Amino acid sequence: MNDSRHLLSRRDCLKLTAAGCVLHAWTRAAAGPVSAVARPGIALQLYSIRDDCAKDFDRALDEVARMGFEAVEFAGYHAYAGKAAALRKRLDDLGLKVAGTHIGTGTLQGDALAETIAFHQALGCKYLIVPGDGRFADPEKSRELAEIFNAAAEQLKPQGMFTGYHNHTGEFQKDPQSGKTYWELFAERTSPDVVLQQDVGWTVAAGVDPVAMIRQYPQRSKIIHCKPTVVDGDSGQPFIGQDSVPWSDIFQVCVEVGGTEWYTVEQETYPPGKTPMESTRLSLQGIRKILGR
């Protein structure tokens, strides 16, 4: 293990997963299902089925609703770009809520922010998440980026809205000056109103303990990404509950300290013979089984 207390070897991750399963089993026996304590909703990041969305967005949304997802997180609006009211009606007709959206940093700055707020208020979307920015892991520019999020969060708060950032693996590289990861620096430099949308699959892939990250920053995991991930060298399938991610421990800490409102499934791996829709359905079944729903 290197000098960061949160960076784990693959073997450590496996030990954590095994220990977590024992703890979760004891917790379930003592207190019932995790969902009995609190009930974050289950959403789908539509990037999971991006080709289906591009081909026929209405049909894709219909299939997502039929699967049983409670909400969606957007990665583009297709034919509904600029048509928040029409998209809101479509979602209402399907019984789908809006868990959040992925947008660029530029939409949170200057005159663009007012337009961003108006569109997403009409849509019923309060979590505006940036899924990547090259400045995040830059020693010089990362502080500037944090200030952009602080300023946007201050403007969004009176509207009951939030902004935040979504990680991949690069966010857990270390800043050469502080020795801290860029994820930790961003968390320290931003206000508690800035959401840390941890993609726990990418976190595990980076060799980092996702449970420790959620616990270290209480109430800042309002919406997380549930990406099934099989670590190199592991056996398993890229579906929630069949992979390398310690799901039970993650869901428990989300309930205990995360302030989590949405578990957002993101399916990016489709095994041979499985379509994106079929793969997504299998992960939905997996998360429901773990949560006892």
N, C-alpha and C positions, 0 to 999 in steps of 0.2 A: 504493500500500500504506500502511496506517495504521501507528501506532507500535509495534504488537506484532509481534515477529519471526515469529509463527506465523500471522498473519492474512493471507490471500491474496485477491487479486482473482480473478475468474473466469478471466481470461487466464493468471494465474500457475498456477491449478489445472490448466489445460489443458497448459501447458508442463511442469509437474511430471509429469502423466500420460504425456506423450510421452517425456520423459526416462526415466521409470521403466520404460516398455516396452523402451527400448533396453538399460537396465541389466539388466532381468530376462532379456532374450533372451541377453545375454552370460553371465549367471549360470547360466541353464539349460544353455547350451552347455558351460560349464566344469565344472559340478558336478552336472548332472542336474536332475530336477524338484525343486521346493521340498519336496515331500512326502518326498523321499529323505533330507532333513536331519532332519526331525521330522514327526510326523503328528498334528496336532490333528484331532479328530473333527469331523464335520459334523452339526449339530443343526438343528432347526426351532423357532423361537418360534411357539407355537400360536396367538398372536394373528393370525398370517398367515391362518389359516383359521377365524377365530372363529365365523362363522355356521355352518359345518359342525360345529364342536365343540358349539355350543349345541343344534343339531338332533339330533345323534346322536354323542356323544363317542366311544363304542367304535368306531363305523364310521370316524370321522375318524382315530383312532389307527391303525386297520388300514390305511387308505390311506397314511398317512405312512410306515408300516413298508414297505409294498409299493413306495413310491417309491424307497426305499433310504436314507432318513435313518438315522443311527446312534443319535440321541437326540432328546429333545424338551426344550424349556424351557416351563414352564407360565405361563399368564396366567389362572389360575382352574382349579378342579378339577371343576366341574359336578356330576354325580351322585356323584362320588367325594369330595366335600368331607367332611373328617373321617374318610375311609376309606383311610388310607395303605396298609395291608396289601393291601387288595383292588386298589388301583390299581397297586401294585408287582407283584402277580401278573399283572395284565393286561399290563403292560409287559414283564415277563419272558417271557410267552407269545408276545409279538410280537417279541422280540429287541431291544427298545428300551431304551436307558439314559436316565438323567435328567441333562441338562446343567446345569439350573438352574431357577430360578423367579423370577417377578416378584411381589413382595408390597409391602405398604405399610410405611412407617416405623414405624407403631404396633406392628407385629408383632415388632419388634426391641427393644421397651422393656418394662421392668417385668416383671410376671408373665406377660405374653403371650410373652416370649422363650422361656421354658421349654417352652411348648406348641409354639411354632414349631420349636424344636430337635427335640423328640420326633417331631413329624409328619414332618419332612423327613429325619430319620435313618432312620425306617422306610421312607420312600420311596426312599432312596438318593440324596438330593439334597444337595450340599454348597455350592452357590452360591446365596445368598439375595440377590437384587438388587432394589433399589428403583428403579422406572422414572420417578420424578419426585417432587419435593417443593417446594412453593412457597417454602420458606425457602432453597433452594439459592442463588438469585440475589438474596437480600436482604442488603444491607450489614450490618444489625444481627444478623439471625438465622442467617446462614450459618455462623458459628463454632459456635453452639449445635448446629446440625445435624451438623457434623463430629464433635463430641464424642459425639453419639449413636452414630455409626458406629464411633468408636474403642472405646466401651464395649462395643458388641455384638460387635465383632471380637475383643476380649479374651475374651469369654465363649465365642465360637464356636471359637476356635483349638484348645483342648484336645480338641474333638470332631472335629477335622479338617474344619471347615466355615468358610465365609467369607461376609461380606456385602460389598456394593458398590453403586455407583450407576450408572445408565444415563442418558446425556445425550440431549437434543434439540438445538435450536439456541440456546435462551436461556441455556444454561450457558456460552456463549462471549461473553456480554455482559461488559462491564468493570466492576469494582468502582471507584467514583469516587475512593476514597481511595488504593488501591495502584496503580491503573492496570493490574492483572492481571485476567485473565479469572476468572470464578467457578470454572471447571473447574480452573485452576491453583491457586487458593486452596484449594479442597477437597483437591486432591492434596497440597499442602504441609501442610495442617492435620490430615490423617489419617495413620494409621500405614501402613507398607508392606503390612500385612495386609488393608487395605481395597481391594477390587478396583475398578478404574476400567473399567467395562464401556462402552467406547466404542462408540457406534453410528456407524460410519464414514460411513454415508450421511448422517445428520444433520450430522456434522462437516463434510463436503464442502459440504452445503447452506448451512452457516454461513460458508463461505469460509475454513475453517481446514484446515491440512495434517494429516490423520490419522496419517500416518507419523511426523511430528515429535512428535505427542502420545504415541504409543506408545513412541518412542525416549526421550523425556524422562523417562518414568516406568517404568524397567525392571522386569520381572516383575510388573507390576500389571494386565496385560491378559489375565488368566487365561481370560476368556470375552468375546468381542467379538460385536457384532451386525453382520451383513452385510446391509445394506439397500440394494438397488439404487436408485440415485438419478440422475436426469437433471437437471443444472443448467439453469436458465432460459437459453434461447438456444442450447443444445446440441441437436444431433440425436441420436437414439438411442432405445432402448427401455428400459423400467424392469425389466430383467432383469439379473442379474449377468453381466458380460462384455459387455453391450451398452449400458452406461450411462456416466456421467461419473466413476465412482470408480476410482482407481488400484489395482485389486485385486492385481496381481502384487507391487507394492511393499509393500502392506499385509501380505500373507501372508508375504513375505520377512522383514519386520521383526518380525512376530509370532514367527517361528521363531528369529530371531537374538536378540532381547532381551525379547520380550513375555511369555514364560512361558505362552504360550497353550495351553489344553487343548481349547477348543471354538470353532469357527467357527459361529456361530448365524445361520442365514438368517432374515431377517424381511421378508416380502413384504407391502407395504401398498398397492401400486398394481396395479390390474388393468385392462389396456387393454380397450377394447370388444371383446366377443366372447370374452374369456378369463375363466374362472372363477378364484376364488382358488386352487383346487387346481391348475388348469392353469398359472397364472402361477407358483406355487410350484415346480412341476415344472421349468419352464423355467429358473428361477434355480438349482435344484439341478444341472441339466445344465451350466449355465454355470460354476458354481464347481468342479465336477468337471473340466471341460475345462481350466480355468486351473491347477488343482492336478495335472493329469496322472493322474487316478484313473479 
